Every structure is written in C-alpha cells, then in structure tokens.
C-alpha cells in the first residue's frame, strides 16, 4: 500500500467491538510506514505519527527490539525531522540506490540518533542552524571516542558513521528542516576516516577460523547427541498432555508428565528431559551449519518440508535443503547436504511439532478475537519454522530463535565440550568454506565426497548465464575460493621457507629460488608468493603436493613413490615421516621369498626412491 497525503480508504484494524472499519480517512500526517497482509487484506502495523515503527523485511532471527525503531531515544525537538528523514529513506532510498531493507533503516537510525543528541546538547534545535564548525567538532568527538577497554572506533566503523551523516544531509533536502551546507563539501567519508584503497585491501576476515580440534570435538558431541534424539523424542511424546490436562496448574502437569515418563522408562524428571531436548536442537544446528555453510538467518528460515532429493544419470541421489535467504535478495535457494545433515533435518521436523502446534493455537485465538490483528501475520511467519523456542518474558510465546539466543546457546555448547574458544554462529560458515577449499585442494578426507559434489555443482553458475544457478548460494562459493587462495598462498610460502624440497617440481623450485635475478622480478616476498600461487595448480594426495592439472597420474594412488621423481611433485618436511615409514616397510619386503624377481626389483626401485627423497630433505630433517 502506497502512503498518501490525501484521503484514501484502506482496511484498518479497529479494536472496538472486534470489527473492521473500512472507511477510515487518512490525513496528511497519517502516512502508513509498514503494512502486512492477512488473508488478502492490507493491515497497517505502523503509522508515521507512532513513536514505534515496526520495520518490514528483517529476518525472523532478529530480536523484536532490532525489528522496530523507538523514537523516544531521539531528542523531542528533532523527532519529526528524524521521522521525515527515515520515511524518505524507507520509501525512496538514497540517490542512485534502490529503497533499503528494514535493517538498513534501523542501522541509519542507530548511527544518527547520537548526532541529534549532540546537536541538542549544544543548543542547536534545527538542521538549518548546523555550521561547518559544529560538524568539525562532532567529527573530533567521534574520533576521540573510547570504549571501556580504551579502544577507539576502527576505520571501518568511522567510515560508516560518516556515511550516515552524509545520508542525513542528503535526505534532509526533502524535509521542512533542510541542512543547508554539505558537512564536508571538499572531502568524503572515506577520506575523513583515512580509509583508502590500501585499507580496503588489507582488511582481514572478521570471522576467526575455528581450530580443527575445537570444531572436531564440537561436531563429535553434536553427532553423539543427535544419535539419542529418536529415543528422547519418544519419551517426550509419551508424556504429551491431553487437552483437558492443559488447564491444570504447572505443578500438577509436571506430576502427570513425570509419572508417564517413569512408566515409559525415563528415570529423570520432565525438566531434565526438556533440557536434553534443547541440547538436541543445538546439536542439529551445529550439524546443519557445519555441513551446509548456511548463515544463521537461513537456518532460522528452515521450515517443514525443506528437504528435496534428486538423482543423476547413474541413479546416485543428492540431497538438497532449501530456505529463504535475505542476504542477497536471492529468495529461496538450495544447499547440497550430506546424509548426516538429512538426519538432523528430519529430527528437527519432528522436534518442532509441539512448538508449531502452539503457534497454530495462538493464531486461532487471535483470529477469534480480531481477524485483522497484525500479530496474526507475525505468528504466521514462524508457524512452519523448525528452530523454535519459548520466551519466558512473553508468556511462553513461541517464536524462531533470535541470533542473540543462538550466540548464547552455541557458546554454552562449546564450553560443555571443554573449550574456552569464543564460538559464534558465523564461524561454522567460515569453517565450511575452509573445509570445502581443503577438499578441493585435495588434503581433506572429512566429508570429501560431499564437498567434491558440492564444489562441482557450485562451480557451474560461473560458466552459465546469469539466470542459471540463481537458486544456489554463490556467495558461499566466493568464500570458498577465498579460503582456497589463502591455503595455496600459505602452502607456497612454506615451500619457500624450507631449506630443501624433494620431487621434480620441488627441486626445480629451489634452484629457481636461489637465482637472485628471479627475486628482483617482484616488489616483495608477498608479491612473489601471490604470483606463484596464481600460476601453480596445487593438490595434495597425502604423501606429496601435485602441481599437475590432471589427477590421472598413478602416483596419486597406486605408485606413490613416483612423486619423488615426477616433474609435478613437491615433497616437503611434512612428508618426511611418510617416506621413512615406507622405507622401513620396503626393507622388510626384501626378506620375502615368494614375490619373485619382478617383485624384488620393484621393491628396490621404490626403496631407492624413498632414500632419495629422504636425502633431498636431509636439511629439513636436520633442522627439525
């Protein structure tokens, strides 16, 4: 529904006598900010004059406070100006850009309310009175800000703060309170924040990479808990209350449930069972996040029936999980998942049934009181979701778990595993990208087949037109490519740092590296490593690094000692113990009398290859 300054008839929820009024006139100050649709009827959820604006297009995993704007935190003298600026931004966006999502509107409000608080503190009551000196002082105030740890804003944060000020100036031009002079006419937000091209290039991923030992322990515990889910859900269903029992007191309901649990074989209380079931929910989240690479809000949007299955020409089945992604406007997209994730998804579909039933009952009660209550639309958003929970602060209302709640649950799950590592939900996506890159790199055995199929399928959109593959998470592929490049760079850097290498390519690389004329071709060591990584194909086969473009060489599988002589092989210090082990085993074979002359000849050949590799790596072994 488009807002209007003229009278217009719309459907509006009217709480009087539980009836719907259809002829409410809309005056100039009654512009509709947000609406929902309930059974084909448009219902206004926020008016311009309201002190709270509910925003649309924000994922269900965001807390209620993050989905609304409370204007009481803005100085009253600037409240109307702030509303006009945000309304213009909400409906039209900034120049040259499309209208923003609700999260962007909320973000602009949070970044600019302090600006208006500052103006009021120095007795400025309208934007028309803001001078360049006032802006300069406010910039100094932002730069001098310190947290309780004594830290100031990062350059990333500074540039976002300054961009928000530019937005206020631009959007104020469409209001009655116009900011007359650009806050920095001869500069820009990036320049003020000293945020140049080099700063952007040197930015590192904000999400830390979870260590392998932490991830493996967490995944192992999640998988172990998931294996107990079926039995626990059987116990839960065995003590399900009848309709007439739901009206009893909490204490009486607990007694009935505990009695039924004991008869079913559960030797603990219903509260303990409930805690175990909450752990199952977290365990399934860990499994799905680890094996799909989904963001938190994409898992929050999972609903019953999200699983699909396809088959290739050979009859091999592939499992796909679909959900709505609100990060890239891609809508419903799909992720390939392995069998373990399929089991987690099936468990959650069963786990969520009582919670979904509660939401359906809530919708029924709301409709009986007021068929156009906006709360109905909000409840409908959650009624098919899987990762649900009760809110003790809102009369046990059932809703999709918020990102904040997940942060607490995941951190507790990690501590229960005995780790102090600060785990966050997005770390599972980064870990997935890292593992997928290592699988493509060749040195990962965990879920190798799943990652191989996944990577192969995700690569296809780059070779097709823009429309094909739109249902796939191509941003995740970009993260995998980034992890792959980092892995290659780190590997080549280790090669160059070692005093010696073996394998045909390894020996050649060391000869090339010792030539000072080659080193002068690059501005720095980092540039040299980057250039080599761009031009060398690297794959691990477990006992060497292979730089060949094809995996058809038998040195990767049947004749592993061949890598010591191969022009594509690079063998480093990390492989030395393997060749020592092979050398010992081959020497034992020399005592075998039943392998024939050909067998003995092959043993000698392979033994000599191992000795040569060990000799080539002698400097590394000595250094070790």
C-alpha positions in Angstrom: 0.0 0.0 0.0 1.4 3.4 -1.0 1.3 6.2 1.5 -0.7 9.3 0.5 -1.2 12.8 1.7 -4.8 12.8 0.5 -7.8 11.0 1.9 -7.9 7.4 1.0 -9.9 4.3 2.0 -8.0 1.4 3.4 -8.6 -1.6 5.6 -7.5 -0.8 9.2 -7.7 -2.9 12.3 -10.2 -1.5 14.7 -10.2 -3.0 18.2 -13.7 -1.5 19.1 -16.3 -4.3 19.2 -13.8 -6.6 17.3 -15.0 -5.2 14.0 -13.1 -4.0 11.0 -13.6 -0.4 9.8 -13.1 0.1 6.1 -13.6 3.8 5.6 -11.0 5.5 7.8 -9.8 8.7 6.2 -6.0 9.2 6.0 -4.9 12.8 6.6 -1.5 14.3 5.8 0.2 13.2 9.0 -1.2 9.7 8.9 1.2 8.1 6.4 1.5 4.4 6.6 5.0 3.2 7.4 4.6 -0.5 7.3 1.8 -2.9 6.5 1.1 -6.7 6.5 -1.4 -8.7 4.6 -3.8 -11.0 6.4 -5.9 -13.2 4.2 -5.8 -10.7 1.3 -6.5 -7.7 3.5 -3.8 -5.0 4.0 -3.4 -4.1 7.7 -1.3 -1.1 8.8 1.2 -2.0 11.5 2.9 1.4 11.9 1.8 5.0 11.2 4.1 7.9 10.7 2.9 9.5 14.0 3.6 6.4 16.0 6.5 6.5 18.5 7.4 3.0 17.4 7.9 1.9 13.8 7.8 -1.8 13.0 10.0 -2.5 10.0 9.5 -5.0 7.2 12.0 -7.2 5.6 14.0 -8.1 8.7 14.8 -11.8 9.2 12.9 -13.7 11.8 16.1 -14.5 13.7 16.4 -10.9 14.9 15.1 -9.9 18.3 12.0 -7.8 18.5 14.0 -4.7 19.6 16.0 -5.0 16.4 12.9 -5.0 14.2 11.5 -1.7 15.4 12.5 1.9 15.9 11.7 3.6 19.2 11.8 7.4 18.6 11.7 8.1 22.3 15.5 7.8 22.2 15.7 10.8 19.9 15.5 14.3 21.3 12.0 15.5 21.0 13.0 18.7 19.2 14.4 16.6 16.3 11.9 13.8 16.4 9.8 15.0 13.5 12.9 15.7 11.4 14.2 12.2 12.1 10.9 10.7 11.1 10.8 12.6 7.8 14.4 11.6 7.0 13.8 7.9 7.7 10.4 8.0 5.9 12.1 9.4 2.8 14.9 6.8 3.1 12.5 4.0 3.7 10.3 4.8 0.6 12.8 6.1 -1.9 16.3 5.3 -0.6 19.3 7.5 -1.4 20.2 9.0 -4.8 21.0 6.4 -7.3 20.2 3.5 -4.9 17.1 1.3 -4.6 14.9 1.6 -1.5 16.6 -0.1 1.5 15.5 -3.0 3.6 14.2 -2.5 7.1 17.6 -3.5 8.6 19.3 -0.6 6.8 16.7 1.9 8.1 17.3 0.6 11.6 21.0 0.9 11.1 20.8 4.5 9.9 18.7 5.5 12.9 21.1 3.9 15.3 24.1 5.7 13.7 22.5 9.1 13.5 20.5 9.5 16.8 23.7 10.4 18.6 24.2 13.2 16.0 20.9 14.7 17.0 21.6 14.2 20.7 24.9 16.1 20.2 23.1 19.0 18.4 20.6 19.3 21.3 23.5 19.3 23.8 25.0 22.4 22.2 21.6 24.2 21.9 21.0 23.6 18.2 17.3 22.7 17.6 17.1 22.5 13.8 19.4 21.4 11.0 19.2 24.8 9.3 21.5 26.1 12.1 24.2 23.5 11.7 27.5 25.1 10.7 30.8 23.5 9.4 32.4 24.2 12.8 29.7 22.2 14.5 30.3 19.3 12.1 34.1 19.5 12.7 33.6 19.4 16.4 31.3 16.3 16.1 33.9 14.6 13.9 36.5 15.2 16.6 34.1 13.8 19.2 33.7 10.6 17.2 37.4 10.2 16.7 38.1 10.7 20.4 35.5 8.2 21.5 36.9 5.3 23.6 35.3 2.1 24.8 35.8 0.9 28.4 38.8 -1.0 27.0 40.3 2.2 25.9 39.9 1.5 22.2 38.6 3.9 19.6 36.5 3.2 16.5 38.0 1.2 13.7 38.4 2.8 10.3 35.5 0.6 9.1 33.3 2.0 11.8 34.4 5.6 11.3 33.6 5.5 7.6 30.1 4.0 8.3 29.5 6.8 10.9 30.5 9.5 8.4 28.4 7.9 5.6 25.4 8.1 7.9 26.0 11.8 8.4 26.1 12.3 4.6 22.8 10.4 4.4 21.2 12.8 6.9 22.3 15.8 4.9 21.1 14.3 1.6 17.7 13.1 2.9 17.1 16.3 4.8 16.8 18.2 1.5 13.3 16.5 1.1 12.1 17.7 4.5 11.0 21.0 6.0 14.2 21.2 8.0 17.0 21.4 5.4 20.7 21.0 6.3 22.0 23.9 4.2 25.7 23.1 3.7 27.3 19.7 3.0 29.1 18.5 6.1 32.4 18.3 4.2 32.0 19.7 0.7 35.6 19.3 -0.3 36.1 15.9 1.3 34.4 12.5 1.7 33.6 10.0 4.4 36.4 7.7 3.3 39.0 10.5 3.4 37.9 11.6 6.8 38.2 8.1 8.1 41.6 7.7 6.4 40.0 4.8 4.6 42.0 4.4 1.4 42.3 1.7 -1.1 45.1 0.0 0.8 42.9 -0.1 3.9 40.3 -1.9 2.0 42.8 -4.4 0.5 44.3 -5.1 3.9 41.1 -5.9 5.6 41.0 -9.3 7.1 38.1 -11.6 7.6 36.3 -10.5 10.8 35.2 -14.1 11.5 38.0 -16.1 13.1 38.7 -19.6 11.8 37.7 -22.2 14.3 40.7 -24.5 15.1 40.3 -28.1 13.9 40.5 -29.6 17.4 37.7 -27.3 18.6 35.5 -28.0 15.6 36.0 -31.7 15.6 35.2 -32.0 19.3 32.0 -29.9 18.9 30.9 -31.8 15.8 31.6 -35.1 17.5 29.5 -34.1 20.5 26.7 -32.8 18.3 26.7 -36.0 16.3 26.6 -38.1 19.5 23.7 -36.1 20.9 21.8 -36.4 17.6 22.0 -40.2 17.8 20.0 -40.1 21.0 17.3 -37.8 19.6 14.8 -40.5 18.5 14.7 -42.1 21.9 14.3 -38.7 23.7 11.5 -37.6 21.3 9.8 -40.9 22.0 9.9 -40.1 25.8 8.6 -36.6 25.1 5.7 -37.9 23.0 4.9 -40.5 25.7 4.2 -37.8 28.3 2.3 -35.4 26.0 -0.6 -33.9 27.9 -4.2 -34.4 26.8 -6.3 -31.3 26.1 -8.2 -31.4 29.4 -4.9 -31.6 31.3 -3.5 -28.5 29.8 -5.8 -26.4 32.0 -4.2 -27.8 35.2 -1.6 -26.0 37.3 2.1 -26.2 36.3 2.8 -28.4 39.3 0.0 -30.8 38.5 1.1 -31.0 34.9 4.7 -31.8 36.0 3.5 -34.6 38.2 1.5 -36.2 35.4 4.4 -35.9 33.0 6.9 -37.4 35.4 4.6 -40.3 36.1 4.3 -41.1 32.4 8.0 -40.7 31.9 8.7 -43.3 34.6 6.3 -45.7 33.1 8.0 -45.2 29.7 11.4 -46.0 31.2 12.8 -42.4 31.7 14.4 -42.3 35.2 14.6 -38.5 35.5 12.2 -35.5 35.6 10.4 -33.9 32.7 12.6 -30.7 33.2 15.7 -32.8 32.7 14.2 -34.3 29.5 13.4 -30.8 28.3 17.0 -29.7 28.8 18.2 -32.7 26.9 15.8 -31.8 24.0 17.2 -28.3 23.9 20.7 -29.8 23.6 19.3 -31.8 20.6 18.2 -28.6 19.0 21.6 -27.1 19.3 23.3 -30.3 18.1 21.2 -30.3 15.0 22.0 -26.7 14.4 25.7 -27.5 14.6 25.4 -30.4 12.2 23.4 -28.4 9.6 25.6 -25.2 9.9 28.8 -27.3 9.6 27.7 -29.3 6.6 25.8 -26.7 4.6 27.5 -23.4 5.1 24.2 -21.6 5.7 24.0 -18.3 7.6 22.1 -18.2 10.8 19.0 -16.5 9.4 18.9 -19.1 6.6 18.8 -21.9 9.1 16.2 -19.8 11.1 14.1 -19.7 7.9 14.1 -23.5 7.5 10.6 -24.9 7.5 9.0 -28.4 7.5 9.4 -29.9 4.0 12.7 -28.2 3.3 14.3 -31.4 2.1 14.5 -32.3 -1.6 16.2 -35.2 -3.4 17.5 -35.5 -7.0 19.2 -38.3 -8.9 21.9 -38.2 -11.6 22.1 -40.4 -14.7 23.8 -43.2 -12.7 21.0 -43.3 -10.2 23.0 -41.6 -7.4 20.9 -39.5 -5.1 21.8 -36.0 -3.9 20.0 -34.3 -1.0 19.2 -30.6 -1.1 18.0 -28.2 1.6 16.0 -25.2 0.7 15.4 -22.0 2.7 14.9 -18.3 2.1 18.0 -16.1 2.1 17.5 -12.5 2.9 21.2 -11.5 2.5 21.4 -11.4 -1.3 17.7 -11.0 -2.4 18.0 -14.4 -4.0 14.8 -15.6 -2.3 14.5 -19.3 -1.8 17.9 -21.0 -2.6 19.2 -24.5 -2.0 22.3 -26.1 -0.5 23.6 -29.7 -1.0 23.8 -31.6 2.3 25.1 -35.0 3.2 23.3 -37.8 4.9 24.2 -36.7 8.4 22.5 -33.3 7.7 19.4 -35.1 6.3 19.1 -36.9 9.6 19.4 -33.6 11.5 16.7 -32.0 9.4 14.4 -35.0 9.9 14.9 -34.8 13.6 14.1 -31.1 13.7 11.0 -31.6 11.7 9.8 -34.0 14.5 11.3 -31.9 17.3 9.4 -28.7 16.2 5.9 -30.3 16.0 4.7 -29.3 19.6 6.0 -25.7 19.1 4.3 -25.4 15.7 1.1 -26.6 17.3 1.4 -23.9 19.9 1.8 -21.2 17.3 -1.2 -22.6 15.3 -3.3 -22.4 18.5 -2.1 -18.8 19.1 -3.2 -17.9 15.6 -6.6 -19.5 16.2 -7.1 -17.5 19.4 -6.0 -14.2 17.8 -8.4 -14.7 14.8 -11.3 -15.4 17.2 -10.7 -12.0 18.9 -9.7 -9.9 15.9 -9.3 -11.4 12.4 -7.1 -8.5 11.3 -4.8 -8.3 14.3 -1.2 -7.6 12.9 0.1 -10.2 15.4 -1.5 -12.9 13.3 0.8 -12.1 10.4 3.8 -12.1 12.7 2.8 -15.5 14.1 2.3 -16.9 10.6 5.9 -16.1 9.7 7.0 -18.6 12.4 4.4 -21.3 12.3 6.3 -23.7 9.9 9.8 -23.0 11.2 12.0 -25.6 12.8 14.3 -23.8 15.2 11.7 -22.5 17.6 11.8 -21.7 21.3 9.6 -20.3 24.1 10.1 -16.8 25.5 9.6 -16.7 29.3 9.4 -12.9 29.1 6.4 -13.0 26.7 4.1 -15.6 28.4 5.9 -18.5 26.8 5.3 -17.2 23.3 6.8 -19.5 20.7 9.0 -17.9 18.0 12.0 -18.5 15.9 15.2 -18.3 18.0 17.0 -15.0 17.7 20.6 -14.6 16.7 21.3 -13.4 20.3 19.8 -16.5 21.8 21.8 -18.7 19.4 25.0 -16.9 20.4 24.4 -17.9 24.0 23.4 -21.5 23.2 26.4 -22.1 20.9 28.8 -20.6 23.3 27.5 -22.8 26.1 27.6 -25.9 23.8 31.3 -25.1 23.2 32.1 -24.7 26.9 30.3 -28.0 27.6 32.9 -29.6 25.3 35.6 -28.2 27.5 36.8 -25.3 25.2 37.1 -21.6 26.0 37.1 -20.7 22.3 34.5 -18.0 21.7 32.3 -19.8 19.2 29.9 -17.8 17.1 27.3 -18.9 14.6 29.1 -17.5 11.6 32.2 -19.4 12.4 30.5 -22.6 11.1 30.1 -20.9 7.7 33.7 -19.9 7.6 34.8 -23.4 8.7 32.6 -25.0 6.0 34.3 -22.7 3.4 37.7 -23.6 4.7 37.0 -27.4 4.7 35.4 -27.2 1.2 38.5 -25.3 0.0 40.8 -28.0 1.5 38.6 -30.7 -0.1 39.1 -29.0 -3.5 42.7 -28.6 -2.6 42.9 -32.4 -2.0 44.2 -32.7 1.5 40.9 -33.3 3.3 39.3 -36.6 3.9 36.4 -35.5 6.1 33.2 -35.4 4.0 35.4 -35.5 0.9 32.7 -36.9 -1.4 30.1 -34.4 -0.2 32.4 -31.5 -0.7 33.6 -32.8 -4.1 30.0 -33.0 -5.4 29.1 -29.7 -3.8 32.0 -27.8 -5.2 31.5 -29.3 -8.7 27.9 -28.2 -8.7 28.6 -24.7 -7.3 31.2 -24.0 -9.9 28.7 -24.4 -12.7 26.9 -21.0 -12.4 30.2 -19.2 -13.3 30.2 -21.0 -16.7 26.5 -20.4 -17.3 24.3 -17.4 -17.9 23.3 -15.1 -15.1 19.9 -16.7 -14.6 21.1 -20.3 -14.3 22.0 -21.3 -10.8 20.2 -18.4 -9.2 18.9 -20.9 -6.6 22.4 -21.6 -5.3 24.5 -19.8 -2.7 27.1 -18.3 -5.0 28.4 -16.0 -2.2 29.4 -19.1 -0.3 31.4 -20.2 -3.3 33.2 -16.9 -3.3 34.1 -17.5 0.4 35.4 -21.0 -0.6 37.5 -19.5 -3.4 39.0 -17.0 -0.9 39.8 -19.8 1.5 41.3 -21.8 -1.3 43.6 -18.9 -2.3 44.7 -18.4 1.3 45.5 -22.1 1.6 47.6 -22.0 -1.7 49.5 -18.9 -0.6 50.3 -20.4 2.8 51.4 -23.6 1.3 53.8 -22.0 -1.2 55.1 -19.7 1.5 56.0 -22.8 3.5 57.8 -24.3 0.4 59.9 -21.2 0.0 60.7 -21.1 3.7 62.0 -24.7 3.9 65.8 -25.1 3.2 65.2 -28.1 0.9 62.4 -29.8 -1.0 62.1 -33.1 -2.9 60.2 -34.1 -6.1 61.0 -32.8 -9.5 59.0 -29.6 -9.1 60.3 -29.1 -5.6 63.9 -29.4 -6.7 63.3 -27.0 -9.6 61.6 -24.5 -7.4 64.6 -24.4 -5.0 67.0 -23.9 -7.9 64.8 -21.1 -9.3 64.6 -19.5 -5.8 68.4 -19.4 -5.4 68.8 -17.4 -8.5 68.9 -13.7 -7.3 67.8 -12.5 -10.8 64.5 -14.1 -10.3 63.9 -12.5 -6.9 64.3 -9.0 -8.4 61.2 -9.5 -10.6 59.0 -9.0 -7.6 58.4 -6.0 -5.3 58.3 -8.1 -2.2 58.2 -11.6 -0.9 54.4 -11.4 -0.6 54.1 -10.4 -4.3 56.3 -13.4 -5.3 54.2 -15.8 -3.3 51.0 -14.4 -4.7 52.3 -14.6 -8.3 53.4 -18.2 -7.8 50.0 -19.2 -6.3 48.2 -17.7 -9.3 50.2 -19.8 -11.7 50.6 -23.1 -10.0 47.9 -25.7 -9.6 48.3 -27.4 -6.2 46.6 -30.5 -4.9 47.6 -32.8 -2.0 47.5 -36.5 -2.4 48.5 -37.2 1.2 52.2 -38.1 0.5 53.2 -35.2 -1.7 51.9 -32.0 -3.4 50.9 -32.5 -7.0 51.1 -29.5 -9.4 49.7 -31.3 -12.4 46.5 -30.2 -14.0 45.2 -33.8 -14.1 44.6 -36.3 -11.3 45.0 -39.3 -13.6 48.7 -40.0 -12.6 49.1 -43.3 -10.8 51.4 -41.6 -8.4 48.3 -40.2 -6.6 47.1 -43.7 -5.9 48.8 -47.0 -6.9 52.5 -46.0 -7.3 53.0 -43.4 -4.6 56.8 -43.4 -4.6 56.7 -42.0 -8.2 56.2 -38.5 -6.8 59.8 -38.3 -5.8 60.9 -38.3 -9.4 57.9 -36.7 -11.0 58.3 -33.2 -12.6 55.0 -32.2 -11.0 55.8 -33.4 -7.4 56.7 -31.3 -4.4 57.6 -33.1 -1.2 58.3 -31.1 1.9 59.3 -31.6 5.6 55.7 -32.6 6.5 56.0 -35.7 4.3 59.4 -36.9 5.6 57.9 -39.3 8.2 55.8 -40.9 5.5 58.8 -41.8 3.4 60.8 -43.0 6.4 57.9 -45.3 7.2 57.7 -46.6 3.6 61.4 -47.2 3.7 61.2 -49.4 6.7 58.3 -51.4 5.3 60.0 -51.9 1.9 63.1 -53.2 3.7 61.0 -55.9 5.3 59.7 -56.9 1.9 63.3 -57.7 0.8 63.1 -60.8 3.1 60.1 -62.1 1.3 61.0 -65.1 -0.9 57.6 -65.5 -2.7 57.3 -62.2 -4.6 59.6 -63.2 -7.5 62.4 -61.3 -9.2 60.0 -58.7 -10.6 58.7 -58.1 -7.1 62.1 -57.7 -5.6 63.1 -55.3 -8.5 60.1 -53.2 -7.8 60.9 -53.1 -4.0 64.4 -52.0 -4.8 63.1 -49.3 -7.1 60.7 -47.9 -4.6 63.2 -48.2 -1.8 65.7 -46.1 -3.8 63.1 -43.5 -4.5 62.3 -43.2 -0.7 66.0 -42.9 0.1 66.4 -40.2 -2.5 63.5 -38.2 -1.0 64.9 -38.6 2.5 68.3 -37.4 1.3 66.8 -34.4 -0.6 65.0 -33.5 2.6 68.0 -34.0 4.8 68.3 -30.3 5.6 64.7 -30.2 6.7 65.1 -33.3 8.8 68.3 -31.9 10.5 66.6 -28.6 11.1 63.6 -30.5 12.6 
